[in-house]
Each structure stands twice: as C-alpha cells, then as structure tokens.
Amino acid sequence: MILKVLYDADVDAASIDLVAPHEGMIERTIEAVDQTILLHFDKQDHLVSIEVLRAKSVLPSETLRAACRR
C-alpha cells in the first residue's frame, strides 16, 4: 500500500513512500534505471520508498498533480 507520494517541483523529484517514514529508517539505497530511480531499503532489507528523479519525464502528470508538495 502506498501511503504517500511527495513531489518537489524545484528539483523535479518524487518520493513514493511504501511505509510511514521515520528518521534513520533507510539503511541502503540502490540506483536503478539509468540514474532515474532510487530504491531505499530498511535494515531488514525491505523496500520502504522509491525516489524518482526527473519525475516529469517518468511519472504521469496526474500523479504529480495529486502528489503532496515538499
């Protein structure tokens, strides 16, 4: 279940949080898909969020319009 999509128009990046985030949650990050997608994992190696760089070119415009703003 996706809890929240955040979008920062200043840097054109979106974050899709799969669980409620908290400080220190992310243990490691893997770069995927031509430096556009970052996968963030917790200490138990669960995927907790997906960061999308150059979001306007990758995500549907309705997703960005509906996203919370940073």
Stockholm file with secondary structure:
# STOCKHOLM 1.0

chainA/1-70         MILKVLYDADVDAASIDLVAPHEGMIERTIEAVDQTILLHFDKQDHLVSIEVLRAKSVLPSETLRAACRR
#=GR chainA/1-70 SS CCCEEEEETTTTEEEEESSCCCTTCCCEEEEETTTTEEEEECTTCCEEEEEEESHHHHSCHHHHHHSEEC
#=GC SS_cons        CCCEEEEETTTTEEEEESSCCCTTCCCEEEEETTTTEEEEECTTCCEEEEEEESHHHHSCHHHHHHSEEC
//
